[in-house]
Amino acid sequence: MPGMSAPRLPGSSLLRDLRNRGFLLPILLVVVTGALLVQGLLHRGADGAAEPSVPAPLPSAAPFRPELEKIPLTYFSDYWLQLAERTQGGIVTLGRARVPAVRVRPAYALATVADADRVAAEPAEATEGRLVAADAREGLALFSLSADAQAEPLLPATGLHAGTLVAAVSLDPALGAQIAPGHLVSAPSDAGEVLHVAGARQPSSGIAAIVDLDARLVGVAVRTEDDLRVLSVSGIGILTDRLAGSPVCRGLAVARLPEPVGKALRAPGGVVVETVWPESFPSPPDLRAGDVLLTWAGEDLSAPGDFSAAYDALEPGQRVRYTLLRGEQRLTRELEMPGRDGRPAAMTPREVPHLGAVAQWTRGRDGEPGVRLLAVPDDGPAGRSGLQAGDVILAVDGRPLAWPEARLFLDRAAGARRNPVLRVRRGEAVRLVALAGTDEE
């Protein structure tokens, strides 16, 4: 009819407005895309599709022990006690002092150098093992065991990975087996000699076997005066083979002199000093890394083997002359040969008749030198004066026992007083003691 307008559909004005403003097409695209996504999700749910895939974890180098490795350590203390008992068979005791040693081979056991000194201070018939060799820098000594020793060596662990639970098992002669749980911080490589372990560091006796949950040997922890190291199974094998071959632990290391360097220095021969360990000598020698060593004890040197042969032929404590080239200077010097274990020969235990005791020269943690008593019979002058094993004589009549003064005291040079006054450290306390005379006096 004239004058009637077309009927308006609901929302037609809104659609017209959107179209006029250019919003209609983008909104339609959004709606269609959303519908397609919803339809895809519903279709996957109907077909039972799996959750988005997650990469499978790589297999571990060794199987985990979920019943133990995922439980706090405090929840299975009984297991640790059983583990200590199983491991205890691989730890033997040596000498009357019953110093502990870890049996690493059927015929060999490792003990600390300090404990080896205590065994060396005893009569030979009192020991259950024979000292083969020692390495003071490693802090370990190798003993050969008698064939009838009952303990068996611990089998080596394999397939270790970071985070593996381990334990340090040590033997206290008074308290029995002691155990401290921990874990590997990093797994060792095939050639790795030192392990990094968190916890499991309780060798109060000086040495401990580091074992895994199956009582297999992971390494050996050794405590020295100022350090605690854990030697891996591969490191133990290398050390045992070297000490069993009775090599000398030398106080310096040398290398071949490169030919161009020799020509530039106009050196007639020689070897290059790579490393010097001053702690091996009672008095630090005048040797530096980078010196060219020309002669040793009168022997000309042209290769490292020449030096090794000349060095090993000398006795501990013997004075040796050597010639070196330092820059353009040619120098001749002397030093006192170290002991076979890589420390001053004076640190080897020795009988001291005028003390009636077994003693050795030592350097304390603070660097203060002295003479340590290792064995003090009651009927000797030291025993009658009230001295005990473990005491350190710091001075005699006010004179500190540095080297070579300590040598004169140990050898009792002519002219020494018969009853000197000793300054003695026992634990943290220092006291004065008048040394009694010998029976002959």
Residue pairs with C-beta under 8 A, 6 or more apart in sequence:
15 24
18 24
18 27
60 161
61 159
61 160
61 161
61 187
62 158
62 159
62 160
62 161
62 164
64 70
65 165
65 213
68 76
68 79
68 165
68 213
69 163
69 165
69 213
73 80
73 165
73 181
80 167
80 179
80 181
81 179
83 167
83 169
83 179
83 211
83 213
83 215
84 167
84 169
84 177
84 178
84 179
85 177
86 215
87 154
87 167
87 169
87 177
87 179
87 209
87 211
87 215
88 169
88 171
88 176
88 177
89 151
89 152
90 102
90 103
90 151
90 152
90 153
90 154
90 209
90 217
91 100
91 101
91 102
91 103
91 151
91 169
91 170
91 171
91 177
91 209
92 100
92 101
92 103
92 109
92 128
92 129
92 145
92 149
92 151
93 99
93 100
93 101
93 128
93 171
93 173
94 100
94 101
94 109
94 111
94 115
94 119
94 127
94 128
94 129
94 143
95 118
95 119
95 122
95 126
95 127
95 128
95 129
96 122
96 126
97 115
97 118
97 119
97 122
98 173
99 111
99 112
99 115
99 116
99 118
99 119
99 205
99 206
100 111
100 115
100 170
100 171
100 172
100 173
100 205
100 206
100 207
101 109
101 110
101 111
101 115
101 129
101 143
101 207
102 109
102 110
102 111
102 154
102 207
102 208
102 209
102 217
102 220
103 109
103 145
103 149
103 151
103 152
103 153
103 154
104 110
104 153
104 154
104 217
104 220
104 236
104 237
104 240
105 153
105 240
106 152
106 153
107 144
107 145
107 147
108 132
108 142
108 143
108 144
108 145
108 240
108 244
109 129
109 142
109 143
109 145
110 140
110 141
110 142
110 143
110 207
110 220
110 236
110 239
110 240
111 119
111 140
111 141
111 143
111 206
111 207
112 139
112 140
112 141
112 206
112 207
112 222
112 223
112 224
113 134
113 135
113 136
113 139
113 140
113 141
113 224
113 341
113 343
114 206
114 224
115 141
115 206
115 207
116 131
116 134
116 141
116 143
117 349
117 360
117 374
118 374
119 127
119 129
119 131
119 143
120 131
120 348
120 349
120 374
121 349
121 358
121 374
121 375
122 375
128 145
128 146
128 149
129 143
129 144
129 145
129 146
130 143
130 144
131 141
131 142
131 143
132 141
132 142
132 143
132 144
132 243
132 244
132 246
133 141
133 142
133 243
133 244
133 246
133 247
133 249
133 340
133 341
134 140
134 141
134 142
134 243
134 249
134 340
134 341
135 141
135 239
135 242
135 243
135 249
135 341
135 342
136 249
136 280
136 339
136 341
136 342
136 343
136 347
137 249
137 277
137 342
138 222
138 229
138 231
138 239
139 222
139 223
139 224
139 227
139 229
140 207
140 220
140 222
140 231
140 239
140 243
141 243
141 341
142 239
142 240
142 243
142 244
153 217
154 209
154 211
154 215
154 216
154 217
155 216
155 217
156 216
156 217
156 233
157 211
157 212
157 214
157 216
157 217
157 218
157 233
158 216
160 184
160 187
160 188
160 212
160 218
161 184
161 187
162 184
162 185
162 186
162 187
163 183
163 184
164 183
164 184
164 187
164 212
164 218
165 181
165 182
165 183
165 212
165 213
166 181
166 182
166 183
166 184
166 197
166 200
166 210
166 211
166 212
166 218
167 179
167 180
167 181
167 182
167 200
167 210
167 211
168 179
168 180
168 182
168 197
168 200
168 201
168 202
168 203
168 208
168 209
168 210
168 221
169 177
169 178
169 179
169 208
169 209
169 210
169 211
170 177
170 178
170 179
170 202
170 203
170 204
170 205
170 207
170 208
170 209
171 177
171 178
171 205
172 178
172 204
172 205
178 202
178 204
178 205
179 202
180 199
180 200
180 201
180 202
180 208
181 199
181 200
182 197
182 198
182 199
182 200
182 201
183 197
183 198
183 199
183 200
184 195
184 196
184 197
184 198
184 218
185 196
185 197
185 198
186 195
186 196
188 195
188 232
188 234
190 234
191 234
192 232
192 234
192 235
193 231
193 232
193 234
193 235
193 238
194 229
194 230
194 231
194 232
194 235
195 210
195 218
195 219
195 230
195 231
195 232
196 230
197 210
197 219
197 221
197 230
200 210
200 221
201 221
201 228
201 230
202 208
203 221
203 222
203 223
203 228
204 223
206 222
206 223
207 220
207 221
207 222
207 223
208 220
208 221
209 217
209 220
209 221
210 217
210 218
210 219
210 220
210 221
210 230
211 217
211 218
212 218
217 233
217 236
218 232
218 233
219 230
219 231
219 232
219 233
219 235
219 236
220 230
220 231
220 236
221 228
221 229
221 230
221 231
222 228
222 229
222 230
222 231
225 365
226 365
231 239
248 311
248 312
248 340
249 340
249 341
249 342
250 280
250 308
250 311
250 338
250 342
251 276
251 277
251 280
251 281
251 285
251 338
251 342
252 273
252 274
252 275
252 276
252 277
252 280
252 287
253 273
253 274
253 275
254 271
254 272
254 273
254 274
254 293
254 301
254 304
254 307
255 271
255 272
255 274
255 304
256 271
256 272
256 303
256 304
257 267
257 269
257 270
257 271
257 272
257 292
261 267
261 272
262 269
262 270
265 292
265 325
265 328
267 292
267 294
267 325
268 294
268 300
269 294
269 300
269 301
269 302
270 292
270 293
270 294
270 301
270 302
270 325
271 292
271 293
271 301
271 302
271 303
271 304
271 306
271 307
272 290
272 291
272 292
272 293
273 287
273 288
273 289
273 290
273 291
273 292
273 293
273 324
274 289
275 289
276 285
276 287
276 288
276 289
277 342
278 284
278 285
279 343
279 363
280 338
280 342
280 343
280 344
281 335
281 336
281 338
281 344
282 336
282 344
282 345
282 346
282 361
282 403
282 404
283 335
283 336
283 403
285 333
285 335
286 331
286 333
286 335
287 293
287 324
287 333
287 335
288 326
290 326
291 324
291 325
291 326
292 324
292 325
292 326
293 301
293 307
293 322
293 323
293 324
294 300
294 301
294 322
294 323
294 324
294 325
294 330
295 301
295 322
295 323
296 307
296 310
296 311
296 320
296 322
297 310
297 313
297 314
297 320
297 321
297 322
298 321
299 306
299 309
299 310
300 306
301 307
301 310
314 320
314 337
315 337
316 337
316 338
316 339
316 340
316 345
316 348
317 336
317 337
317 339
317 345
317 346
318 336
318 337
319 334
319 335
319 336
319 337
320 334
320 335
320 336
320 337
321 332
321 333
321 334
322 332
322 333
322 334
322 335
323 330
323 331
323 332
323 333
324 330
324 331
324 333
325 331
336 344
336 345
337 345
338 344
338 345
339 345
339 347
339 348
341 348
344 361
344 403
346 360
346 361
346 403
346 406
346 407
346 410
347 360
347 361
347 362
348 360
349 358
349 359
349 360
349 374
350 358
350 359
350 360
350 410
351 358
352 358
352 359
352 371
352 410
352 412
353 412
353 438
354 381
354 412
354 438
355 373
355 380
355 381
355 382
355 435
356 376
356 377
356 379
356 380
356 381
356 382
356 383
356 438
357 373
357 374
357 375
357 376
357 377
357 380
357 382
357 383
357 387
358 373
358 374
358 375
359 371
359 372
359 373
359 374
359 393
359 410
360 371
360 372
360 374
361 369
361 370
361 371
361 372
361 401
361 403
361 406
361 407
361 410
362 369
362 370
362 371
362 372
362 392
363 369
364 370
364 392
364 425
368 394
368 400
369 394
369 400
369 401
369 402
369 403
369 406
370 392
370 393
370 394
370 395
370 401
370 406
370 425
371 392
371 393
371 401
371 406
371 409
371 410
372 390
372 391
372 392
372 393
373 382
373 387
373 388
373 389
373 390
373 391
373 392
373 393
374 389
375 389
376 382
376 383
376 387
376 388
376 389
376 391
377 383
378 384
381 435
381 436
381 437
381 438
382 435
384 436
385 422
385 433
385 434
385 435
385 436
386 433
387 422
387 424
387 433
388 426
390 426
391 424
391 425
391 426
392 424
392 425
392 426
393 401
393 409
393 422
393 423
393 424
394 400
394 401
394 423
394 424
394 425
394 430
395 401
395 422
395 423
396 409
396 420
396 421
396 422
396 423
397 417
397 420
397 421
398 421
398 423
399 405
401 409
408 416
409 416
418 437
418 441
419 434
419 435
419 436
419 437
420 434
420 435
421 432
421 433
421 434
421 435
422 432
422 433
422 434
422 435
423 430
423 431
423 432
424 430
424 431
424 432
424 433
